[in-house]
Amino acid sequence: MSDTRQVISKQGDTIDMICQRYFGYTSAITEQVMALNPHLKNTAVLESGVTIVLPIAKPVQTLSIIQLWD
C-alpha cells in the first residue's frame, strides 16, 4: 500500500487550496505536501494539469465547541 497519492491541479489552484480540498485543513499538511513536491517550491499559483503528490493523511479529530454565552 502506498503512502502517497497523486492529484491533478485545476487552473488557479494553490497548494493551500489543494490541501483544504483534499484534507479539510492546511495546518502542518501544507509543509508535507511541499516536501513531496520540491518542483513547486517557487510556484504560487498552479496551472491546470500539474501533478501533485499528496501524503495519505489520517482524518483530523475535531472538538465540539461549547458556547458559554449567547
PyMOL Python script that loads the backbone (N, CA, C, O; Angstrom):
from pymol import cmd

cmd.read_pdbstr("""\
ATOM      1  N   MET A   1       0.848  -1.192   0.000  1.00  0.00           N
ATOM      2  CA  MET A   1       0.000   0.000   0.000  1.00  0.00           C
ATOM      3  C   MET A   1       0.889   1.249   0.000  1.00  0.00           C
ATOM      4  O   MET A   1       1.875   1.308   0.735  1.00  0.00           O
ATOM      5  N   SER A   2       0.552   2.219  -0.801  1.00  0.00           N
ATOM      6  CA  SER A   2       1.348   3.428  -0.947  1.00  0.00           C
ATOM      7  C   SER A   2       1.005   4.442   0.140  1.00  0.00           C
ATOM      8  O   SER A   2      -0.124   4.499   0.628  1.00  0.00           O
ATOM      9  N   ASP A   3       2.004   5.237   0.505  1.00  0.00           N
ATOM     10  CA  ASP A   3       1.802   6.295   1.490  1.00  0.00           C
ATOM     11  C   ASP A   3       1.481   7.630   0.839  1.00  0.00           C
ATOM     12  O   ASP A   3       1.352   8.643   1.526  1.00  0.00           O
ATOM     13  N   THR A   4       1.352   7.638  -0.486  1.00  0.00           N
ATOM     14  CA  THR A   4       1.035   8.867  -1.208  1.00  0.00           C
ATOM     15  C   THR A   4      -0.004   8.590  -2.287  1.00  0.00           C
ATOM     16  O   THR A   4      -0.293   7.443  -2.628  1.00  0.00           O
ATOM     17  N   ARG A   5      -0.549   9.677  -2.805  1.00  0.00           N
ATOM     18  CA  ARG A   5      -1.451   9.600  -3.960  1.00  0.00           C
ATOM     19  C   ARG A   5      -1.187  10.835  -4.814  1.00  0.00           C
ATOM     20  O   ARG A   5      -0.628  11.824  -4.340  1.00  0.00           O
ATOM     21  N   GLN A   6      -1.587  10.766  -6.052  1.00  0.00           N
ATOM     22  CA  GLN A   6      -1.385  11.886  -6.960  1.00  0.00           C
ATOM     23  C   GLN A   6      -2.726  12.521  -7.309  1.00  0.00           C
ATOM     24  O   GLN A   6      -3.729  11.835  -7.505  1.00  0.00           O
ATOM     25  N   VAL A   7      -2.716  13.839  -7.380  1.00  0.00           N
ATOM     26  CA  VAL A   7      -3.890  14.593  -7.820  1.00  0.00           C
ATOM     27  C   VAL A   7      -3.433  15.568  -8.897  1.00  0.00           C
ATOM     28  O   VAL A   7      -2.245  15.869  -9.009  1.00  0.00           O
ATOM     29  N   ILE A   8      -4.368  16.052  -9.674  1.00  0.00           N
ATOM     30  CA  ILE A   8      -4.089  16.992 -10.762  1.00  0.00           C
ATOM     31  C   ILE A   8      -4.694  18.352 -10.409  1.00  0.00           C
ATOM     32  O   ILE A   8      -5.857  18.446 -10.018  1.00  0.00           O
ATOM     33  N   SER A   9      -3.890  19.391 -10.552  1.00  0.00           N
ATOM     34  CA  SER A   9      -4.358  20.737 -10.207  1.00  0.00           C
ATOM     35  C   SER A   9      -5.383  21.254 -11.211  1.00  0.00           C
ATOM     36  O   SER A   9      -5.445  20.814 -12.359  1.00  0.00           O
ATOM     37  N   LYS A  10      -6.178  22.200 -10.736  1.00  0.00           N
ATOM     38  CA  LYS A  10      -7.095  22.957 -11.584  1.00  0.00           C
ATOM     39  C   LYS A  10      -6.483  24.342 -11.782  1.00  0.00           C
ATOM     40  O   LYS A  10      -5.679  24.787 -10.963  1.00  0.00           O
ATOM     41  N   GLN A  11      -6.852  25.014 -12.846  1.00  0.00           N
ATOM     42  CA  GLN A  11      -6.336  26.353 -13.119  1.00  0.00           C
ATOM     43  C   GLN A  11      -6.543  27.261 -11.914  1.00  0.00           C
ATOM     44  O   GLN A  11      -7.660  27.370 -11.410  1.00  0.00           O
ATOM     45  N   GLY A  12      -5.481  27.913 -11.447  1.00  0.00           N
ATOM     46  CA  GLY A  12      -5.578  28.860 -10.344  1.00  0.00           C
ATOM     47  C   GLY A  12      -5.428  28.253  -8.965  1.00  0.00           C
ATOM     48  O   GLY A  12      -5.466  28.981  -7.973  1.00  0.00           O
ATOM     49  N   ASP A  13      -5.259  26.934  -8.868  1.00  0.00           N
ATOM     50  CA  ASP A  13      -5.067  26.296  -7.566  1.00  0.00           C
ATOM     51  C   ASP A  13      -3.778  26.767  -6.904  1.00  0.00           C
ATOM     52  O   ASP A  13      -2.824  27.164  -7.573  1.00  0.00           O
ATOM     53  N   THR A  14      -3.772  26.715  -5.593  1.00  0.00           N
ATOM     54  CA  THR A  14      -2.557  26.879  -4.803  1.00  0.00           C
ATOM     55  C   THR A  14      -2.412  25.616  -3.962  1.00  0.00           C
ATOM     56  O   THR A  14      -3.361  24.843  -3.828  1.00  0.00           O
ATOM     57  N   ILE A  15      -1.245  25.409  -3.406  1.00  0.00           N
ATOM     58  CA  ILE A  15      -1.043  24.230  -2.560  1.00  0.00           C
ATOM     59  C   ILE A  15      -1.992  24.274  -1.361  1.00  0.00           C
ATOM     60  O   ILE A  15      -2.555  23.247  -0.983  1.00  0.00           O
ATOM     61  N   ASP A  16      -2.173  25.446  -0.765  1.00  0.00           N
ATOM     62  CA  ASP A  16      -3.107  25.576   0.360  1.00  0.00           C
ATOM     63  C   ASP A  16      -4.529  25.182  -0.036  1.00  0.00           C
ATOM     64  O   ASP A  16      -5.220  24.497   0.719  1.00  0.00           O
ATOM     65  N   MET A  17      -4.964  25.615  -1.218  1.00  0.00           N
ATOM     66  CA  MET A  17      -6.312  25.277  -1.683  1.00  0.00           C
ATOM     67  C   MET A  17      -6.462  23.774  -1.882  1.00  0.00           C
ATOM     68  O   MET A  17      -7.496  23.197  -1.544  1.00  0.00           O
ATOM     69  N   ILE A  18      -5.443  23.150  -2.423  1.00  0.00           N
ATOM     70  CA  ILE A  18      -5.488  21.706  -2.645  1.00  0.00           C
ATOM     71  C   ILE A  18      -5.532  20.972  -1.314  1.00  0.00           C
ATOM     72  O   ILE A  18      -6.285  20.010  -1.162  1.00  0.00           O
ATOM     73  N   CYS A  19      -4.737  21.412  -0.352  1.00  0.00           N
ATOM     74  CA  CYS A  19      -4.755  20.789   0.985  1.00  0.00           C
ATOM     75  C   CYS A  19      -6.133  20.925   1.632  1.00  0.00           C
ATOM     76  O   CYS A  19      -6.648  19.968   2.211  1.00  0.00           O
ATOM     77  N   GLN A  20      -6.720  22.099   1.534  1.00  0.00           N
ATOM     78  CA  GLN A  20      -8.056  22.307   2.100  1.00  0.00           C
ATOM     79  C   GLN A  20      -9.074  21.415   1.406  1.00  0.00           C
ATOM     80  O   GLN A  20      -9.942  20.843   2.066  1.00  0.00           O
ATOM     81  N   ARG A  21      -8.984  21.289   0.089  1.00  0.00           N
ATOM     82  CA  ARG A  21      -9.925  20.480  -0.682  1.00  0.00           C
ATOM     83  C   ARG A  21      -9.828  18.994  -0.321  1.00  0.00           C
ATOM     84  O   ARG A  21     -10.851  18.336  -0.128  1.00  0.00           O
ATOM     85  N   TYR A  22      -8.618  18.470  -0.229  1.00  0.00           N
ATOM     86  CA  TYR A  22      -8.442  17.032  -0.037  1.00  0.00           C
ATOM     87  C   TYR A  22      -8.363  16.593   1.423  1.00  0.00           C
ATOM     88  O   TYR A  22      -8.717  15.461   1.752  1.00  0.00           O
ATOM     89  N   PHE A  23      -7.897  17.494   2.306  1.00  0.00           N
ATOM     90  CA  PHE A  23      -7.732  17.110   3.704  1.00  0.00           C
ATOM     91  C   PHE A  23      -8.699  17.825   4.642  1.00  0.00           C
ATOM     92  O   PHE A  23      -8.964  17.341   5.743  1.00  0.00           O
ATOM     93  N   GLY A  24      -9.225  18.965   4.221  1.00  0.00           N
ATOM     94  CA  GLY A  24     -10.125  19.727   5.075  1.00  0.00           C
ATOM     95  C   GLY A  24      -9.399  20.650   6.027  1.00  0.00           C
ATOM     96  O   GLY A  24     -10.027  21.271   6.885  1.00  0.00           O
ATOM     97  N   TYR A  25      -8.089  20.753   5.893  1.00  0.00           N
ATOM     98  CA  TYR A  25      -7.280  21.629   6.736  1.00  0.00           C
ATOM     99  C   TYR A  25      -5.958  21.908   6.020  1.00  0.00           C
ATOM    100  O   TYR A  25      -5.614  21.230   5.052  1.00  0.00           O
ATOM    101  N   THR A  26      -5.222  22.910   6.503  1.00  0.00           N
ATOM    102  CA  THR A  26      -3.930  23.234   5.900  1.00  0.00           C
ATOM    103  C   THR A  26      -2.786  23.161   6.910  1.00  0.00           C
ATOM    104  O   THR A  26      -1.627  23.027   6.516  1.00  0.00           O
ATOM    105  N   SER A  27      -3.087  23.245   8.177  1.00  0.00           N
ATOM    106  CA  SER A  27      -2.056  23.260   9.212  1.00  0.00           C
ATOM    107  C   SER A  27      -1.220  21.995   9.182  1.00  0.00           C
ATOM    108  O   SER A  27      -1.751  20.889   9.282  1.00  0.00           O
ATOM    109  N   ALA A  28       0.081  22.157   9.043  1.00  0.00           N
ATOM    110  CA  ALA A  28       1.090  21.089   9.041  1.00  0.00           C
ATOM    111  C   ALA A  28       1.079  20.247   7.763  1.00  0.00           C
ATOM    112  O   ALA A  28       2.133  19.749   7.367  1.00  0.00           O
ATOM    113  N   ILE A  29      -0.044  20.070   7.117  1.00  0.00           N
ATOM    114  CA  ILE A  29      -0.092  19.228   5.915  1.00  0.00           C
ATOM    115  C   ILE A  29       0.521  19.950   4.708  1.00  0.00           C
ATOM    116  O   ILE A  29       1.097  19.308   3.830  1.00  0.00           O
ATOM    117  N   THR A  30       0.401  21.269   4.665  1.00  0.00           N
ATOM    118  CA  THR A  30       0.964  22.030   3.554  1.00  0.00           C
ATOM    119  C   THR A  30       2.476  21.810   3.457  1.00  0.00           C
ATOM    120  O   THR A  30       3.017  21.657   2.362  1.00  0.00           O
ATOM    121  N   GLU A  31       3.142  21.797   4.594  1.00  0.00           N
ATOM    122  CA  GLU A  31       4.588  21.575   4.624  1.00  0.00           C
ATOM    123  C   GLU A  31       4.942  20.178   4.114  1.00  0.00           C
ATOM    124  O   GLU A  31       5.941  20.002   3.416  1.00  0.00           O
ATOM    125  N   GLN A  32       4.123  19.192   4.463  1.00  0.00           N
ATOM    126  CA  GLN A  32       4.356  17.824   3.987  1.00  0.00           C
ATOM    127  C   GLN A  32       4.194  17.747   2.474  1.00  0.00           C
ATOM    128  O   GLN A  32       4.986  17.100   1.788  1.00  0.00           O
ATOM    129  N   VAL A  33       3.166  18.409   1.961  1.00  0.00           N
ATOM    130  CA  VAL A  33       2.926  18.404   0.516  1.00  0.00           C
ATOM    131  C   VAL A  33       4.085  19.090  -0.208  1.00  0.00           C
ATOM    132  O   VAL A  33       4.538  18.604  -1.244  1.00  0.00           O
ATOM    133  N   MET A  34       4.565  20.202   0.320  1.00  0.00           N
ATOM    134  CA  MET A  34       5.689  20.896  -0.308  1.00  0.00           C
ATOM    135  C   MET A  34       6.948  20.036  -0.294  1.00  0.00           C
ATOM    136  O   MET A  34       7.718  20.062  -1.255  1.00  0.00           O
ATOM    137  N   ALA A  35       7.171  19.280   0.769  1.00  0.00           N
ATOM    138  CA  ALA A  35       8.336  18.401   0.846  1.00  0.00           C
ATOM    139  C   ALA A  35       8.262  17.287  -0.205  1.00  0.00           C
ATOM    140  O   ALA A  35       9.291  16.843  -0.715  1.00  0.00           O
ATOM    141  N   LEU A  36       7.057  16.843  -0.522  1.00  0.00           N
ATOM    142  CA  LEU A  36       6.870  15.800  -1.530  1.00  0.00           C
ATOM    143  C   LEU A  36       6.924  16.343  -2.956  1.00  0.00           C
ATOM    144  O   LEU A  36       7.042  15.577  -3.913  1.00  0.00           O
ATOM    145  N   ASN A  37       6.838  17.661  -3.096  1.00  0.00           N
ATOM    146  CA  ASN A  37       6.789  18.294  -4.418  1.00  0.00           C
ATOM    147  C   ASN A  37       7.798  19.439  -4.522  1.00  0.00           C
ATOM    148  O   ASN A  37       7.398  20.593  -4.678  1.00  0.00           O
ATOM    149  N   PRO A  38       9.083  19.146  -4.439  1.00  0.00           N
ATOM    150  CA  PRO A  38      10.078  20.225  -4.475  1.00  0.00           C
ATOM    151  C   PRO A  38      10.060  21.025  -5.780  1.00  0.00           C
ATOM    152  O   PRO A  38      10.538  22.159  -5.811  1.00  0.00           O
ATOM    153  N   HIS A  39       9.519  20.456  -6.847  1.00  0.00           N
ATOM    154  CA  HIS A  39       9.427  21.176  -8.126  1.00  0.00           C
ATOM    155  C   HIS A  39       8.443  22.340  -8.063  1.00  0.00           C
ATOM    156  O   HIS A  39       8.411  23.162  -8.978  1.00  0.00           O
ATOM    157  N   LEU A  40       7.634  22.428  -6.996  1.00  0.00           N
ATOM    158  CA  LEU A  40       6.659  23.510  -6.856  1.00  0.00           C
ATOM    159  C   LEU A  40       7.134  24.593  -5.885  1.00  0.00           C
ATOM    160  O   LEU A  40       6.363  25.483  -5.525  1.00  0.00           O
ATOM    161  N   LYS A  41       8.382  24.520  -5.464  1.00  0.00           N
ATOM    162  CA  LYS A  41       8.930  25.411  -4.441  1.00  0.00           C
ATOM    163  C   LYS A  41       8.686  26.893  -4.728  1.00  0.00           C
ATOM    164  O   LYS A  41       8.318  27.640  -3.822  1.00  0.00           O
ATOM    165  N   ASN A  42       8.880  27.319  -5.946  1.00  0.00           N
ATOM    166  CA  ASN A  42       8.743  28.735  -6.292  1.00  0.00           C
ATOM    167  C   ASN A  42       7.481  29.039  -7.089  1.00  0.00           C
ATOM    168  O   ASN A  42       7.425  30.033  -7.813  1.00  0.00           O
ATOM    169  N   THR A  43       6.471  28.187  -6.958  1.00  0.00           N
ATOM    170  CA  THR A  43       5.225  28.359  -7.703  1.00  0.00           C
ATOM    171  C   THR A  43       4.104  28.749  -6.743  1.00  0.00           C
ATOM    172  O   THR A  43       3.736  27.970  -5.863  1.00  0.00           O
ATOM    173  N   ALA A  44       3.565  29.954  -6.911  1.00  0.00           N
ATOM    174  CA  ALA A  44       2.487  30.411  -6.036  1.00  0.00           C
ATOM    175  C   ALA A  44       1.126  29.915  -6.525  1.00  0.00           C
ATOM    176  O   ALA A  44       0.337  29.381  -5.746  1.00  0.00           O
ATOM    177  N   VAL A  45       0.858  30.094  -7.819  1.00  0.00           N
ATOM    178  CA  VAL A  45      -0.416  29.688  -8.406  1.00  0.00           C
ATOM    179  C   VAL A  45      -0.132  28.656  -9.491  1.00  0.00           C
ATOM    180  O   VAL A  45       0.706  28.866 -10.368  1.00  0.00           O
ATOM    181  N   LEU A  46      -0.846  27.543  -9.412  1.00  0.00           N
ATOM    182  CA  LEU A  46      -0.607  26.434 -10.329  1.00  0.00           C
ATOM    183  C   LEU A  46      -1.434  26.560 -11.603  1.00  0.00           C
ATOM    184  O   LEU A  46      -2.533  27.113 -11.603  1.00  0.00           O
ATOM    185  N   GLU A  47      -0.882  26.041 -12.665  1.00  0.00           N
ATOM    186  CA  GLU A  47      -1.630  25.921 -13.906  1.00  0.00           C
ATOM    187  C   GLU A  47      -2.482  24.661 -13.840  1.00  0.00           C
ATOM    188  O   GLU A  47      -2.296  23.830 -12.952  1.00  0.00           O
ATOM    189  N   SER A  48      -3.393  24.521 -14.755  1.00  0.00           N
ATOM    190  CA  SER A  48      -4.215  23.324 -14.848  1.00  0.00           C
ATOM    191  C   SER A  48      -3.355  22.147 -15.312  1.00  0.00           C
ATOM    192  O   SER A  48      -2.525  22.293 -16.209  1.00  0.00           O
ATOM    193  N   GLY A  49      -3.558  20.986 -14.698  1.00  0.00           N
ATOM    194  CA  GLY A  49      -2.894  19.771 -15.151  1.00  0.00           C
ATOM    195  C   GLY A  49      -1.574  19.440 -14.484  1.00  0.00           C
ATOM    196  O   GLY A  49      -0.892  18.510 -14.915  1.00  0.00           O
ATOM    197  N   VAL A  50      -1.190  20.171 -13.443  1.00  0.00           N
ATOM    198  CA  VAL A  50       0.055  19.875 -12.732  1.00  0.00           C
ATOM    199  C   VAL A  50      -0.189  18.700 -11.789  1.00  0.00           C
ATOM    200  O   VAL A  50      -1.146  18.707 -11.015  1.00  0.00           O
ATOM    201  N   THR A  51       0.680  17.691 -11.857  1.00  0.00           N
ATOM    202  CA  THR A  51       0.562  16.533 -10.982  1.00  0.00           C
ATOM    203  C   THR A  51       1.183  16.865  -9.629  1.00  0.00           C
ATOM    204  O   THR A  51       2.319  17.333  -9.557  1.00  0.00           O
ATOM    205  N   ILE A  52       0.433  16.620  -8.561  1.00  0.00           N
ATOM    206  CA  ILE A  52       0.877  16.899  -7.202  1.00  0.00           C
ATOM    207  C   ILE A  52       0.774  15.624  -6.393  1.00  0.00           C
ATOM    208  O   ILE A  52      -0.243  14.931  -6.435  1.00  0.00           O
ATOM    209  N   VAL A  53       1.827  15.314  -5.658  1.00  0.00           N
ATOM    210  CA  VAL A  53       1.849  14.145  -4.789  1.00  0.00           C
ATOM    211  C   VAL A  53       1.365  14.575  -3.412  1.00  0.00           C
ATOM    212  O   VAL A  53       1.883  15.530  -2.834  1.00  0.00           O
ATOM    213  N   LEU A  54       0.368  13.866  -2.889  1.00  0.00           N
ATOM    214  CA  LEU A  54      -0.170  14.140  -1.560  1.00  0.00           C
ATOM    215  C   LEU A  54       0.099  12.951  -0.643  1.00  0.00           C
ATOM    216  O   LEU A  54       0.048  11.802  -1.081  1.00  0.00           O
ATOM    217  N   PRO A  55       0.384  13.225   0.628  1.00  0.00           N
ATOM    218  CA  PRO A  55       0.527  12.119   1.571  1.00  0.00           C
ATOM    219  C   PRO A  55      -0.847  11.553   1.916  1.00  0.00           C
ATOM    220  O   PRO A  55      -1.863  12.233   1.773  1.00  0.00           O
ATOM    221  N   ILE A  56      -0.867  10.322   2.363  1.00  0.00           N
ATOM    222  CA  ILE A  56      -2.105   9.750   2.878  1.00  0.00           C
ATOM    223  C   ILE A  56      -2.169  10.175   4.342  1.00  0.00           C
ATOM    224  O   ILE A  56      -1.408   9.680   5.173  1.00  0.00           O
ATOM    225  N   ALA A  57      -3.065  11.078   4.646  1.00  0.00           N
ATOM    226  CA  ALA A  57      -3.156  11.639   5.994  1.00  0.00           C
ATOM    227  C   ALA A  57      -4.346  11.052   6.732  1.00  0.00           C
ATOM    228  O   ALA A  57      -5.378  10.730   6.144  1.00  0.00           O
ATOM    229  N   LYS A  58      -4.170  10.927   8.018  1.00  0.00           N
ATOM    230  CA  LYS A  58      -5.258  10.456   8.868  1.00  0.00           C
ATOM    231  C   LYS A  58      -6.254  11.594   9.059  1.00  0.00           C
ATOM    232  O   LYS A  58      -5.865  12.762   9.071  1.00  0.00           O
ATOM    233  N   PRO A  59      -7.532  11.265   9.208  1.00  0.00           N
ATOM    234  CA  PRO A  59      -8.526  12.315   9.446  1.00  0.00           C
ATOM    235  C   PRO A  59      -8.220  13.068  10.740  1.00  0.00           C
ATOM    236  O   PRO A  59      -7.720  12.488  11.704  1.00  0.00           O
ATOM    237  N   VAL A  60      -8.520  14.337  10.748  1.00  0.00           N
ATOM    238  CA  VAL A  60      -8.307  15.159  11.934  1.00  0.00           C
ATOM    239  C   VAL A  60      -9.508  15.034  12.846  1.00  0.00           C
ATOM    240  O   VAL A  60     -10.653  15.108  12.401  1.00  0.00           O
ATOM    241  N   GLN A  61      -9.239  14.846  14.119  1.00  0.00           N
ATOM    242  CA  GLN A  61     -10.319  14.778  15.099  1.00  0.00           C
ATOM    243  C   GLN A  61     -10.694  16.203  15.486  1.00  0.00           C
ATOM    244  O   GLN A  61      -9.845  16.980  15.921  1.00  0.00           O
ATOM    245  N   THR A  62     -11.958  16.537  15.326  1.00  0.00           N
ATOM    246  CA  THR A  62     -12.409  17.880  15.671  1.00  0.00           C
ATOM    247  C   THR A  62     -13.051  17.869  17.047  1.00  0.00           C
ATOM    248  O   THR A  62     -13.626  16.868  17.476  1.00  0.00           O
ATOM    249  N   LEU A  63     -12.943  18.978  17.717  1.00  0.00           N
ATOM    250  CA  LEU A  63     -13.516  19.116  19.050  1.00  0.00           C
ATOM    251  C   LEU A  63     -14.843  19.853  18.967  1.00  0.00           C
ATOM    252  O   LEU A  63     -15.034  20.724  18.118  1.00  0.00           O
ATOM    253  N   SER A  64     -15.748  19.497  19.852  1.00  0.00           N
ATOM    254  CA  SER A  64     -17.022  20.191  19.908  1.00  0.00           C
ATOM    255  C   SER A  64     -16.808  21.575  20.508  1.00  0.00           C
ATOM    256  O   SER A  64     -15.998  21.755  21.417  1.00  0.00           O
ATOM    257  N   ILE A  65     -17.536  22.533  19.993  1.00  0.00           N
ATOM    258  CA  ILE A  65     -17.455  23.900  20.523  1.00  0.00           C
ATOM    259  C   ILE A  65     -18.589  24.083  21.509  1.00  0.00           C
ATOM    260  O   ILE A  65     -19.754  23.822  21.210  1.00  0.00           O
ATOM    261  N   ILE A  66     -18.217  24.540  22.695  1.00  0.00           N
ATOM    262  CA  ILE A  66     -19.216  24.817  23.729  1.00  0.00           C
ATOM    263  C   ILE A  66     -19.358  26.330  23.838  1.00  0.00           C
ATOM    264  O   ILE A  66     -18.382  27.038  24.084  1.00  0.00           O
ATOM    265  N   GLN A  67     -20.556  26.807  23.656  1.00  0.00           N
ATOM    266  CA  GLN A  67     -20.805  28.241  23.742  1.00  0.00           C
ATOM    267  C   GLN A  67     -21.259  28.553  25.160  1.00  0.00           C
ATOM    268  O   GLN A  67     -22.281  28.042  25.618  1.00  0.00           O
ATOM    269  N   LEU A  68     -20.498  29.392  25.853  1.00  0.00           N
ATOM    270  CA  LEU A  68     -20.818  29.727  27.235  1.00  0.00           C
ATOM    271  C   LEU A  68     -21.875  30.823  27.353  1.00  0.00           C
ATOM    272  O   LEU A  68     -22.680  30.832  28.284  1.00  0.00           O
ATOM    273  N   TRP A  69     -21.855  31.749  26.388  1.00  0.00           N
ATOM    274  CA  TRP A  69     -22.820  32.853  26.426  1.00  0.00           C
ATOM    275  C   TRP A  69     -23.526  32.969  25.081  1.00  0.00           C
ATOM    276  O   TRP A  69     -22.981  32.577  24.049  1.00  0.00           O
ATOM    277  N   ASP A  70     -24.732  33.506  25.101  1.00  0.00           N
ATOM    278  CA  ASP A  70     -25.481  33.755  23.867  1.00  0.00           C
ATOM    279  C   ASP A  70     -25.085  35.046  23.248  1.00  0.00           C
ATOM    280  O   ASP A  70     -25.616  35.416  22.201  1.00  0.00           O
TER     281      ASP A  70
END
""", "prot")
cmd.dss("prot")
cmd.show_as("cartoon", "prot")
cmd.util.cbc("prot")
cmd.orient("prot")
